Amino acid sequence: MREIFNKELSLQQAGGNESLARELLGMLLKETPLLLAQLRSALDTDDRQALWDHAHKIFGSTAYCGVPQLNRAARALEEAIKAELSVEVIADEIRALEEAFGALQSHTSELVSTPWS
């Protein structure tokens, strides 16, 4: 099973500040659905620059939230776009990213309601 959320990593990436870690995670959860929709739209028109821009925003966001599975999926998508792989491969990577985000969303209530430390 892939690690969906790592509290210790999230806290470490936020300099030990739980409030900041929670805020960063909240921003990721709030902004990612729009970025995923924008990725899908860019995929429909094969707009490689837009694909890169949206994928890079998601990847950057995952770097500070302790979300290893989502981070790996975002990196794989970036790599596929950078390598100029086919639309079909990129679509598969977007699906993997959506699945990873869905897994994170399914843990949201647990993450919000329980103390981290």
N, C-alpha and C positions, 0 to 999 in steps of 0.2 A: 504494500500500500504506500502510495506517495504521501509525503508530509504536506498537509494543506496549510497549516499555520504553526509557527514556532514562536511561542511567547518570549522565550529567552532571546532569540535572534531579533525579534521585533524591539524588545527593550534595549538590546545592545545597539541596534541601529539608530535608536532614538536617544542615545547617550544615557540610558538608565531612567529616562523620564517617561513614566507610564502614561501620563496625560498626553504628552506629545505622541507617543506610540499609538494610543487610541485615536487621536486626531488624524494622524497619517493614514491609519487603517480606515477610518471613517471616510476620508476623502477618496481613497481608492475605491471603496465600495460604492460611493455616490457617483464618481466620475466614469468608472469603467463601462457601465452599460451604454452611455452615449458614445464612448470611444469604440466599443464593439460595433455599434450601429454604423458609425462612420467607416469602420473597416469594411463592413459588408457592402456599403455603398461604393467605396473605392474599389472593392473587388469586382462589383458589377460592371464598372467602367474600365477596369484594368488600369487604374490610375496609380502607378507605382510610387510616385512621390507621396501621394496622400496615404497609401498603404504604409509606407515607411514612417511618415510623420505620426500616424495614429498608433502604430505598433511600438514606435520608440517612446511615445508618451506613456503607454501602458508599461513597457519594460522599465522605464525610469521610475515610475511609481512603485513598482514591485520591489525595487532595490532597497526601500526603506521601511518595509512593512512586515517582514518576517513571513513571507508567503512563498516558500520554496517551489511548490508545484506550479503556481501561477507564474513565477519568475522564469522557470525553465520553459514553460509553454511560450511566454512572450519572447524569450531569447531565441527559441527555435523558429518562431515566426519571423523575427528580424533577420535571422540567418537565411531563411528561404527567400525573403524579399531581396536581400543584399546579393544573394547568389543568382538572382534573376530566374528563379525556378518557375515552372508553369503555374498558371492560374489554378489548376486542379490541386497542385501540391500546396500552394498558398491557402486555398480554401480548406484543405485538410488541417493545416496548422491553425487556421482561425477557429475551426471546429474544436480542436484540442484546447485552444485558449478559452473558448466559451465553456467547455466542460470543466476546465480547471477553475474558472470564475464561478461557475454554478456550484462546484464543490465548496468553495470558500463561502459563498452566500448561504449554503445550507448550515454552516457553522456560525453564522452571524449572531443569532440570538444568544448562543452560548458564550461567544466572545464578548459581547456587550454586557451581559448580565453577571458574569463571574469576575471576581478579582484576579488580577494577573500575578500579583506578588504574594 
